[in-house]
Amino acid sequence: MDLLTARKNAADRLSRACRLCRQCNGVACAGEIPGFGGV
């Protein structure tokens, strides 16, 4: 599996909870419900 395939799969599965940022540091999604911990 390459990175593009992994990002496509993540987009399909996490579309409502994750923005698929290049670096997951919680800045872009801070304060959103349910947040990544609620997935």
Secondary structure, DSSP 8 states (H G I E B T S, - for coil): --HHHHHHHHHHHSTTT----SS--SSTTTT-SS-GGG-
